[in-house]
């Protein structure tokens, strides 16, 4: 249990700092501040399983940390990602992703982190506990997997 003895945002921030994350406290919550080397891809929860599956199918063996939100409102989950690489997505691809509710959280944006072990609020999906030096998928691979899933859904033929 990651936070069983934590009570304040500063206590929770201390846990993340010991795990190697640079975090800030704002509004009673703990957040990573995205940088060029650590960002996030937020998407509706219904896309996450397909994206994770697609990344496994293409041989992306990096650890995929996903933060989930389970409170009132649309369920959103965030993939923590490393920097983009090689390929740029087209304007059309980015528009499709945006229309589907996929957002890129980059330089300076906050990525809210779980504050408790409770299944309410933000939690780590799959019971994954982060640590310093964890290898993250590139932003490009997560965005490409989401784009492929959306295209396949439009055609009515899910590939995964």
GUDRENNU-479987 format. One record per atom (N, C-alpha, C): residue number from 0; atom name; y negated, z negated, x negated. Coordinates in nm, 4 decimals, decimal comma. Last residue first. Example, Ala and Ser with C-alpha at 12.3 -4.5 7.8 and 13.67 -1.06 7.14 Angstrom:
BEGIN
REC    i  at         Y         Z         X
REC    1   N    0,2250   -0,7080   -1,2850
REC    1  CA    0,1060   -0,7140   -1,3670
REC    1   C   -0,0030   -0,7870   -1,2900
REC    0   N    0,5690   -0,7800   -1,3190
REC    0  CA    0,4500   -0,7800   -1,2300
REC    0   C    0,3300   -0,7800   -1,3200
END
This chain:
BEGIN
REC    i  at         Y         Z         X
REC  159   N    0,5189    3,2314    0,7466
REC  159  CA    0,5784    3,1076    0,6961
REC  159   C    0,6016    3,0101    0,8063
REC  158   N    0,4004    3,4528    0,8626
REC  158  CA    0,4889    3,4750    0,7486
REC  158   C    0,5578    3,3490    0,6981
REC  157   N    0,3696    3,5246    1,2029
REC  157  CA    0,3498    3,4238    1,1002
REC  157   C    0,4497    3,4438    0,9866
REC  156   N    0,2411    3,7566    1,3756
REC  156  CA    0,3608    3,7493    1,2898
REC  156   C    0,3356    3,6494    1,1785
REC  155   N    0,0123    3,8190    1,5120
REC  155  CA    0,1242    3,7634    1,5869
REC  155   C    0,2521    3,7543    1,5072
REC  154   N   -0,2139    3,8925    1,3903
REC  154  CA   -0,1148    4,0000    1,4115
REC  154   C    0,0046    3,9508    1,4919
REC  153   N   -0,3370    3,6435    1,3719
REC  153  CA   -0,4002    3,7514    1,4502
REC  153   C   -0,3014    3,8622    1,4849
REC  152   N   -0,1606    3,5230    1,1938
REC  152  CA   -0,1716    3,4715    1,3306
REC  152   C   -0,2353    3,5760    1,4222
REC  151   N   -0,2168    3,6661    0,9629
REC  151  CA   -0,0829    3,6747    1,0216
REC  151   C   -0,0851    3,6263    1,1658
REC  150   N   -0,4815    3,5804    0,9182
REC  150  CA   -0,4515    3,7225    0,9426
REC  150   C   -0,3160    3,7393    1,0101
REC  149   N   -0,4376    3,3047    0,8753
REC  149  CA   -0,5203    3,3500    0,9872
REC  149   C   -0,4952    3,4970    1,0206
REC  148   N   -0,2801    3,3134    0,6417
REC  148  CA   -0,2277    3,2531    0,7643
REC  148   C   -0,3064    3,3019    0,8859
REC  147   N   -0,4609    3,4283    0,4600
REC  147  CA   -0,3344    3,4961    0,4914
REC  147   C   -0,2750    3,4440    0,6223
REC  146   N   -0,6553    3,2211    0,4569
REC  146  CA   -0,6899    3,3558    0,5033
REC  146   C   -0,5640    3,4326    0,5436
REC  145   N   -0,5089    3,0118    0,3423
REC  145  CA   -0,5644    2,9968    0,4772
REC  145   C   -0,5977    3,1334    0,5368
REC  144   N   -0,4538    3,1259    0,0905
REC  144  CA   -0,3435    3,0879    0,1793
REC  144   C   -0,3918    3,0726    0,3235
REC  143   N   -0,7165    3,1534   -0,0050
REC  143  CA   -0,6336    3,2729    0,0150
REC  143   C   -0,5178    3,2422    0,1088
REC  142   N   -0,7940    2,8837   -0,0243
REC  142  CA   -0,8657    2,9752    0,0655
REC  142   C   -0,7832    3,1000    0,0956
REC  141   N   -0,6090    2,7959   -0,2183
REC  141  CA   -0,6107    2,7343   -0,0855
REC  141   C   -0,6806    2,8269    0,0146
REC  140   N   -0,6742    2,9584   -0,4385
REC  140  CA   -0,5389    2,9636   -0,3821
REC  140   C   -0,5342    2,9022   -0,2424
REC  139   N   -0,9480    2,8934   -0,4845
REC  139  CA   -0,9087    3,0295   -0,4478
REC  139   C   -0,7711    3,0327   -0,3827
REC  138   N   -0,9413    2,6324   -0,5714
REC  138  CA   -1,0047    2,6610   -0,4421
REC  138   C   -0,9610    2,7982   -0,3927
REC  137   N   -0,6228    2,5551   -0,7167
REC  137  CA   -0,7571    2,6121   -0,7238
REC  137   C   -0,8113    2,6322   -0,5830
REC  136   N   -0,4641    2,2323   -0,6874
REC  136  CA   -0,4649    2,3778   -0,6700
REC  136   C   -0,6082    2,4292   -0,6821
REC  135   N   -0,4644    1,9826   -0,9506
REC  135  CA   -0,4991    2,0281   -0,8165
REC  135   C   -0,4909    2,1796   -0,8076
REC  134   N   -0,3023    1,7281   -1,1134
REC  134  CA   -0,3288    1,8717   -1,1164
REC  134   C   -0,3499    1,9220   -0,9745
REC  133   N   -0,4382    1,4196   -1,2141
REC  133  CA   -0,3575    1,4947   -1,1191
REC  133   C   -0,3988    1,6417   -1,1223
REC  132   N   -0,5919    1,2590   -1,3750
REC  132  CA   -0,5187    1,3670   -1,4384
REC  132   C   -0,4319    1,4467   -1,3434
REC  131   N   -0,5511    0,9585   -1,1953
REC  131  CA   -0,6249    1,0316   -1,2964
REC  131   C   -0,5377    1,1406   -1,3580
REC  130   N   -0,4162    0,9947   -0,8622
REC  130  CA   -0,4272    0,9282   -0,9905
REC  130   C   -0,5026    1,0178   -1,0879
REC  129   N   -0,3289    0,9351   -0,5114
REC  129  CA   -0,3916    1,0088   -0,6207
REC  129   C   -0,3948    0,9274   -0,7494
REC  128   N   -0,0347    0,9245   -0,3324
REC  128  CA   -0,1392    0,8410   -0,3910
REC  128   C   -0,1984    0,9141   -0,5106
REC  127   N    0,0824    1,0537   -0,0331
REC  127  CA    0,0533    1,0838   -0,1729
REC  127   C   -0,0569    0,9912   -0,2218
REC  126   N    0,1656    1,0493    0,2297
REC  126  CA    0,1820    0,9292    0,1492
REC  126   C    0,1548    0,9490    0,0017
REC  125   N    0,1022    1,2706    0,3776
REC  125  CA    0,2282    1,2723    0,3041
REC  125   C    0,2481    1,1523    0,2141
REC  124   N   -0,2463    1,2396    0,3360
REC  124  CA   -0,1363    1,3036    0,4074
REC  124   C   -0,0121    1,3024    0,3186
REC  123   N   -0,4379    0,9521    0,3340
REC  123  CA   -0,3757    1,0531    0,2477
REC  123   C   -0,2538    1,1079    0,3206
REC  122   N   -0,6815    0,9244    0,6002
REC  122  CA   -0,5637    0,8771    0,5280
REC  122   C   -0,5149    0,9880    0,4354
REC  121   N   -0,9495    0,8146    0,7962
REC  121  CA   -0,9060    0,9082    0,6921
REC  121   C   -0,7886    0,8479    0,6177
REC  120   N   -0,8455    0,6753    1,1130
REC  120  CA   -0,9455    0,7084    1,0128
REC  120   C   -0,8902    0,8092    0,9143
REC  119   N   -0,5263    0,5178    1,1283
REC  119  CA   -0,6488    0,5624    1,1930
REC  119   C   -0,7533    0,5881    1,0858
REC  118   N   -0,3295    0,4190    0,9751
REC  118  CA   -0,3138    0,5591    1,0137
REC  118   C   -0,4320    0,6082    1,0957
REC  117   N   -0,4422    0,2168    0,6981
REC  117  CA   -0,4217    0,2385    0,8411
REC  117   C   -0,4063    0,3869    0,8712
REC  116   N   -0,5164    0,1561    0,4509
REC  116  CA   -0,3809    0,2085    0,4654
REC  116   C   -0,3502    0,2424    0,6105
REC  115   N   -0,8576    0,2680    0,4081
REC  115  CA   -0,7543    0,1679    0,4350
REC  115   C   -0,6188    0,2359    0,4377
REC  114   N   -1,0261    0,4720    0,3564
REC  114  CA   -1,0794    0,3379    0,3314
REC  114   C   -0,9743    0,2293    0,3538
REC  113   N   -1,0032    0,7993    0,2150
REC  113  CA   -0,9467    0,6921    0,2980
REC  113   C   -1,0017    0,5561    0,2565
REC  112   N   -1,3215    0,9687    0,1557
REC  112  CA   -1,1872    0,9259    0,1165
REC  112   C   -1,1362    0,8169    0,2097
REC  111   N   -1,5224    1,2566    0,1915
REC  111  CA   -1,4913    1,1202    0,2339
REC  111   C   -1,3453    1,0882    0,2055
REC  110   N   -1,7019    1,4216   -0,0215
REC  110  CA   -1,5660    1,4329    0,0321
REC  110   C   -1,5233    1,2896    0,0626
REC  109   N   -2,0302    1,5535   -0,0222
REC  109  CA   -1,9405    1,4374   -0,0208
REC  109   C   -1,8056    1,4756    0,0394
REC  108   N   -2,1648    1,8017   -0,2433
REC  108  CA   -2,1241    1,7572   -0,1104
REC  108   C   -2,0270    1,6395   -0,1221
REC  107   N   -2,2061    1,8794   -0,5092
REC  107  CA   -2,2979    1,7855   -0,4482
REC  107   C   -2,2584    1,7353   -0,3108
REC  106   N   -2,0167    2,1589   -0,5012
REC  106  CA   -2,1227    2,0942   -0,5772
REC  106   C   -2,2205    2,0092   -0,4965
REC  105   N   -1,8420    2,1918   -0,1846
REC  105  CA   -1,8609    2,2088   -0,3283
REC  105   C   -1,9853    2,1378   -0,3770
REC  104   N   -1,6273    2,2636    0,0478
REC  104  CA   -1,7074    2,1482    0,0083
REC  104   C   -1,7239    2,1553   -0,1419
REC  103   N   -1,5964    2,5155    0,2759
REC  103  CA   -1,5869    2,4860    0,1332
REC  103   C   -1,6822    2,3709    0,1033
REC  102   N   -1,4165    2,5165    0,5813
REC  102  CA   -1,5422    2,4971    0,5086
REC  102   C   -1,5140    2,4640    0,3628
REC  101   N   -1,2895    2,6685    0,8676
REC  101  CA   -1,2616    2,6350    0,7276
REC  101   C   -1,3954    2,6282    0,6534
REC  100   N   -1,3130    2,7573    1,1272
REC  100  CA   -1,3459    2,6181    1,0989
REC  100   C   -1,3146    2,5736    0,9584
REC   99   N   -1,2859    3,0212    1,1788
REC   99  CA   -1,1692    2,9375    1,2079
REC   99   C   -1,1947    2,7898    1,1780
REC   98   N   -1,5222    3,1238    1,0801
REC   98  CA   -1,4993    3,1280    1,2256
REC   98   C   -1,3832    3,0374    1,2678
REC   97   N   -1,4658    3,0959    0,8049
REC   97  CA   -1,5716    3,0160    0,8671
REC   97   C   -1,5535    3,0098    1,0190
REC   96   N   -1,2627    3,2885    0,7748
REC   96  CA   -1,2366    3,1481    0,7452
REC   96   C   -1,3395    3,0582    0,8136
REC   95   N   -1,4075    3,5193    0,8403
REC   95  CA   -1,2892    3,4821    0,9185
REC   95   C   -1,2575    3,3341    0,8991
REC   94   N   -1,5991    3,5152    0,6337
REC   94  CA   -1,6426    3,5043    0,7738
REC   94   C   -1,5269    3,4624    0,8634
REC   93   N   -1,4370    3,5551    0,4107
REC   93  CA   -1,5110    3,4297    0,4228
REC   93   C   -1,5598    3,4079    0,5661
REC   92   N   -1,3493    3,8154    0,4678
REC   92  CA   -1,2525    3,7061    0,4573
REC   92   C   -1,3223    3,5717    0,4748
REC   91   N   -1,5930    3,9551    0,4571
REC   91  CA   -1,5153    3,9525    0,5812
REC   91   C   -1,4158    3,8374    0,5807
REC   90   N   -1,6626    3,9225    0,1920
REC   90  CA   -1,7512    3,8677    0,2944
REC   90   C   -1,6762    3,8551    0,4266
REC   89   N   -1,3659    3,8453   -0,0016
REC   89  CA   -1,4648    3,9361    0,0561
REC   89   C   -1,5507    3,8625    0,1585
REC   88   N   -1,3229    3,6173   -0,2721
REC   88  CA   -1,2890    3,6615   -0,1374
REC   88   C   -1,4021    3,7485   -0,0831
REC   87   N   -1,2506    3,6835   -0,6076
REC   87  CA   -1,3491    3,6440   -0,5072
REC   87   C   -1,3034    3,6968   -0,3728
REC   86   N   -1,0280    3,5666   -0,8551
REC   86  CA   -1,0541    3,6550   -0,7435
REC   86   C   -1,1608    3,5973   -0,6516
REC   85   N   -1,0390    3,3690   -1,0939
REC   85  CA   -1,0067    3,5121   -1,0871
REC   85   C   -1,0689    3,5895   -0,9732
REC   84   N   -1,0780    3,0570   -0,9194
REC   84  CA   -1,0459    3,1372   -1,0369
REC   84   C   -1,0223    3,2819   -0,9976
REC   83   N   -1,2511    2,7498   -0,8400
REC   83  CA   -1,2010    2,8824   -0,8037
REC   83   C   -1,1660    2,9571   -0,9318
REC   82   N   -1,1467    2,4173   -0,9511
REC   82  CA   -1,2398    2,5301   -0,9391
REC   82   C   -1,1706    2,6579   -0,8939
REC   81   N   -0,9311    2,2203   -0,7368
REC   81  CA   -0,9992    2,2464   -0,8622
REC   81   C   -1,0912    2,3665   -0,8431
REC   80   N   -0,9385    2,0275   -0,4323
REC   80  CA   -0,9112    2,1478   -0,5112
REC   80   C   -0,9863    2,1461   -0,6429
REC   79   N   -0,8039    1,8602   -0,1603
REC   79  CA   -0,8800    1,8455   -0,2840
REC   79   C   -0,8395    1,9607   -0,3735
REC   78   N   -0,8248    1,9621    0,1697
REC   78  CA   -0,7498    1,9798    0,0460
REC   78   C   -0,8441    1,9489   -0,0694
REC   77   N   -0,8708    1,7792    0,4582
REC   77  CA   -0,9384    1,8329    0,3408
REC   77   C   -0,8402    1,8421    0,2249
REC   76   N   -0,8701    1,8156    0,8127
REC   76  CA   -0,8061    1,7708    0,6900
REC   76   C   -0,8700    1,8442    0,5737
REC   75   N   -0,9540    1,7070    1,1374
REC   75  CA   -0,9915    1,7829    1,0187
REC   75   C   -0,9133    1,7274    0,9015
REC   74   N   -0,9420    1,7163    1,4802
REC   74  CA   -0,8718    1,6709    1,3600
REC   74   C   -0,9055    1,7643    1,2448
REC   73   N   -1,2355    1,6675    1,6700
REC   73  CA   -1,1359    1,7605    1,6175
REC   73   C   -1,0735    1,7069    1,4885
REC   72   N   -1,2419    1,3348    1,8143
REC   72  CA   -1,3020    1,4593    1,7684
REC   72   C   -1,1953    1,5485    1,7098
REC   71   N   -1,1390    1,0164    1,6909
REC   71  CA   -1,1815    1,1040    1,8004
REC   71   C   -1,2508    1,2272    1,7433
REC   70   N   -0,9416    1,0286    1,3843
REC   70  CA   -1,0231    0,9625    1,4858
REC   70   C   -1,0587    1,0610    1,5956
REC   69   N   -0,8054    1,1212    1,1631
REC   69  CA   -0,7314    1,1045    1,2874
REC   69   C   -0,8107    1,0302    1,3949
REC   68   N   -0,8136    1,3279    0,8867
REC   68  CA   -0,8944    1,2465    0,9772
REC   68   C   -0,8243    1,2419    1,1118
REC   67   N   -0,6695    1,3385    0,5565
REC   67  CA   -0,6717    1,3705    0,6990
REC   67   C   -0,7591    1,2771    0,7789
REC   66   N   -0,6533    1,4998    0,2515
REC   66  CA   -0,7085    1,3850    0,3208
REC   66   C   -0,7198    1,4230    0,4669
REC   65   N   -0,4132    1,6058    0,0303
REC   65  CA   -0,4829    1,6372    0,1544
REC   65   C   -0,5264    1,5063    0,2184
REC   64   N   -0,3276    1,7379   -0,2730
REC   64  CA   -0,3717    1,6172   -0,2057
REC   64   C   -0,4514    1,6577   -0,0831
REC   63   N   -0,0782    1,8923   -0,4216
REC   63  CA   -0,1772    1,9197   -0,3191
REC   63   C   -0,2102    1,7896   -0,2483
REC   62   N    0,0070    1,9700   -0,7476
REC   62  CA    0,0051    1,8668   -0,6459
REC   62   C   -0,1071    1,8977   -0,5479
REC   61   N    0,1323    2,2995   -0,8090
REC   61  CA    0,0379    2,1912   -0,8316
REC   61   C    0,0476    2,0892   -0,7185
REC   60   N    0,2879    2,5186   -0,7816
REC   60  CA    0,3572    2,3901   -0,7931
REC   60   C    0,2625    2,2747   -0,8194
REC   59   N    0,2951    2,7915   -0,6142
REC   59  CA    0,1902    2,7024   -0,6611
REC   59   C    0,2484    2,5620   -0,6632
REC   58   N    0,4714    2,9800   -0,5125
REC   58  CA    0,5027    2,9159   -0,6393
REC   58   C    0,3911    2,8313   -0,6960
REC   57   N    0,4415    3,0782   -0,2671
REC   57  CA    0,3916    3,1639   -0,3748
REC   57   C    0,4082    3,0984   -0,5115
REC   56   N    0,5460    2,8682   -0,1115
REC   56  CA    0,6155    2,9971   -0,1162
REC   56   C    0,5704    3,0855   -0,2316
REC   55   N    0,3454    2,6741   -0,1406
REC   55  CA    0,4787    2,6489   -0,1964
REC   55   C    0,5541    2,7802   -0,2130
REC   54   N    0,1424    2,7980    0,0020
REC   54  CA    0,1216    2,7672   -0,1400
REC   54   C    0,2540    2,7382   -0,2095
REC   53   N    0,2585    2,8053    0,2556
REC   53  CA    0,2271    2,9310    0,1852
REC   53   C    0,2089    2,9058    0,0362
REC   52   N    0,2650    2,5312    0,3162
REC   52  CA    0,3886    2,6089    0,3075
REC   52   C    0,3668    2,7368    0,2278
REC   51   N   -0,0085    2,4733    0,3287
REC   51  CA    0,0766    2,4056    0,2291
REC   51   C    0,2063    2,4827    0,2077
REC   50   N   -0,0746    2,6385    0,5454
REC   50  CA   -0,1366    2,6609    0,4142
REC   50   C   -0,0520    2,5963    0,3054
REC   49   N    0,0762    2,5241    0,7530
REC   49  CA    0,0980    2,6627    0,7133
REC   49   C    0,0412    2,6935    0,5766
REC   48   N   -0,0404    2,2669    0,7635
REC   48  CA    0,1027    2,2820    0,7327
REC   48   C    0,1330    2,4241    0,6871
REC   47   N   -0,3198    2,3265    0,8300
REC   47  CA   -0,2781    2,2644    0,7039
REC   47   C   -0,1316    2,2876    0,6695
REC   46   N   -0,4049    2,4154    1,0756
REC   46  CA   -0,3827    2,5151    0,9701
REC   46   C   -0,3132    2,4570    0,8464
REC   45   N   -0,4510    2,1949    1,2359
REC   45  CA   -0,3423    2,2855    1,2748
REC   45   C   -0,3147    2,3937    1,1695
REC   44   N   -0,6797    2,0668    1,1331
REC   44  CA   -0,5463    2,0150    1,0995
REC   44   C   -0,4346    2,1135    1,1324
REC   43   N   -0,9313    2,2824    1,0058
REC   43  CA   -0,8667    2,2174    1,1201
REC   43   C   -0,7227    2,1807    1,0842
REC   42   N   -1,0471    2,2001    0,6715
REC   42  CA   -0,9972    2,2931    0,7730
REC   42   C   -0,9386    2,2153    0,8898
REC   41   N   -1,2149    2,1992    0,3620
REC   41  CA   -1,1916    2,1339    0,4909
REC   41   C   -1,1447    2,2382    0,5900
REC   40   N   -1,1609    2,1778    0,0364
REC   40  CA   -1,1569    2,2810    0,1398
REC   40   C   -1,1200    2,2083    0,2688
REC   39   N   -1,3480    2,0459   -0,2397
REC   39  CA   -1,2605    2,0321   -0,1248
REC   39   C   -1,2690    2,1536   -0,0348
REC   38   N   -1,3516    1,9894   -0,5954
REC   38  CA   -1,4137    2,0148   -0,4658
REC   38   C   -1,3145    1,9936   -0,3547
REC   37   N   -1,4161    1,9758   -0,9244
REC   37  CA   -1,3434    1,9056   -0,8193
REC   37   C   -1,4176    1,9250   -0,6883
REC   36   N   -1,5800    2,1219   -1,0922
REC   36  CA   -1,4387    2,1113   -1,1270
REC   36   C   -1,3536    2,0378   -1,0240
REC   35   N   -1,8406    2,1133   -0,9949
REC   35  CA   -1,7800    2,2449   -1,0183
REC   35   C   -1,6300    2,2387   -1,0505
REC   34   N   -1,7977    1,8456   -0,7512
REC   34  CA   -1,8543    1,9010   -0,8741
REC   34   C   -1,7975    2,0416   -0,8927
REC   33   N   -1,8510    1,6200   -0,4801
REC   33  CA   -1,7920    1,7424   -0,5349
REC   33   C   -1,8710    1,7912   -0,6560
REC   32   N   -1,8073    1,2890   -0,4898
REC   32  CA   -1,9137    1,3881   -0,4818
REC   32   C   -1,8601    1,5109   -0,5535
REC   31   N   -1,5992    1,0996   -0,2810
REC   31  CA   -1,6122    1,1756   -0,4044
REC   31   C   -1,7331    1,2644   -0,3852
REC   30   N   -1,6850    0,7990   -0,1073
REC   30  CA   -1,6759    0,9447   -0,1151
REC   30   C   -1,6732    0,9911   -0,2598
REC   29   N   -1,6530    0,5398    0,1268
REC   29  CA   -1,6376    0,5822   -0,0122
REC   29   C   -1,6172    0,7328   -0,0143
REC   28   N   -1,8864    0,3805    0,3532
REC   28  CA   -1,7692    0,4648    0,3235
REC   28   C   -1,7678    0,4975    0,1753
REC   27   N   -2,1264    0,2659    0,4182
REC   27  CA   -2,0055    0,1870    0,4376
REC   27   C   -1,8767    0,2626    0,4133
REC   26   N   -2,3147    0,4614    0,3421
REC   26  CA   -2,2912    0,4311    0,4827
REC   26   C   -2,1636    0,3538    0,5095
REC   25   N   -2,1521    0,5202    0,0439
REC   25  CA   -2,2630    0,5607    0,1301
REC   25   C   -2,2263    0,5287    0,2738
REC   24   N   -2,0537    0,5013   -0,2892
REC   24  CA   -2,0488    0,4376   -0,1581
REC   24   C   -2,1723    0,4818   -0,0805
REC   23   N   -1,8736    0,7326   -0,4960
REC   23  CA   -1,9954    0,6641   -0,4561
REC   23   C   -1,9703    0,5970   -0,3216
REC   22   N   -1,6531    0,7944   -0,7779
REC   22  CA   -1,6846    0,7829   -0,6355
REC   22   C   -1,8191    0,7145   -0,6160
REC   21   N   -1,4356    0,9464   -0,9769
REC   21  CA   -1,5758    0,9085   -0,9755
REC   21   C   -1,6194    0,9110   -0,8300
REC   20   N   -1,1018    0,8319   -1,0329
REC   20  CA   -1,1978    0,9110   -0,9565
REC   20   C   -1,3394    0,8578   -0,9748
REC   19   N   -0,9084    0,6716   -1,1540
REC   19  CA   -0,9706    0,7772   -1,2312
REC   19   C   -1,0715    0,8623   -1,1579
REC   18   N   -0,8131    0,4482   -1,0385
REC   18  CA   -0,7234    0,5642   -1,0334
REC   18   C   -0,7842    0,6857   -1,1051
REC   17   N   -1,0335    0,2865   -1,0571
REC   17  CA   -0,9190    0,2543   -1,1434
REC   17   C   -0,8157    0,3672   -1,1453
REC   16   N   -1,1828    0,4082   -0,8537
REC   16  CA   -1,2287    0,4184   -0,9935
REC   16   C   -1,1147    0,3866   -1,0896
REC   15   N   -1,0356    0,3316   -0,6274
REC   15  CA   -1,0435    0,4734   -0,6659
REC   15   C   -1,0892    0,4902   -0,8109
REC   14   N   -1,0863    0,0529   -0,6364
REC   14  CA   -0,9489    0,1043   -0,6414
REC   14   C   -0,9501    0,2496   -0,6875
REC   13   N   -1,3657    0,0487   -0,6083
REC   13  CA   -1,3038   -0,0007   -0,7315
REC   13   C   -1,1610    0,0478   -0,7471
REC   12   N   -1,3921    0,1341   -0,3466
REC   12  CA   -1,4418    0,2203   -0,4545
REC   12   C   -1,3806    0,1788   -0,5878
REC   11   N   -1,2923   -0,0946   -0,2211
REC   11  CA   -1,2180    0,0311   -0,2108
REC   11   C   -1,2614    0,1263   -0,3215
REC   10   N   -1,4982   -0,2740   -0,2890
REC   10  CA   -1,3600   -0,3024   -0,3282
REC   10   C   -1,2771   -0,1736   -0,3282
REC    9   N   -1,7155   -0,1487   -0,1646
REC    9  CA   -1,7153   -0,1638   -0,3103
REC    9   C   -1,5757   -0,1946   -0,3630
REC    8   N   -1,6434   -0,1716    0,1070
REC    8  CA   -1,6485   -0,0387    0,0436
REC    8   C   -1,6481   -0,0479   -0,1092
REC    7   N   -1,4152   -0,4551    0,1313
REC    7  CA   -1,5483   -0,3945    0,1368
REC    7   C   -1,5427   -0,2547    0,0775
REC    6   N   -1,1414   -0,5179    0,1101
REC    6  CA   -1,2158   -0,5560    0,2292
REC    6   C   -1,3512   -0,4877    0,2405
REC    5   N   -0,8019   -0,4885    0,0012
REC    5  CA   -0,9424   -0,4485   -0,0048
REC    5   C   -1,0136   -0,4817    0,1248
REC    4   N   -0,5295   -0,5242   -0,0076
REC    4  CA   -0,6139   -0,6404   -0,0354
REC    4   C   -0,7625   -0,6077   -0,0384
REC    3   N   -0,4206   -0,2721    0,0550
REC    3  CA   -0,3827   -0,3884    0,1342
REC    3   C   -0,4711   -0,5106    0,1103
REC    2   N   -0,4558   -0,0096   -0,0275
REC    2  CA   -0,5739   -0,0901   -0,0013
REC    2   C   -0,5439   -0,2239    0,0636
REC    1   N   -0,1982    0,1063   -0,0793
REC    1  CA   -0,3098    0,1275   -0,1699
REC    1   C   -0,4241    0,0276   -0,1509
REC    0   N    0,1168    0,0000   -0,0848
REC    0  CA    0,0000    0,0000    0,0000
REC    0   C   -0,1237    0,0000   -0,0898
END
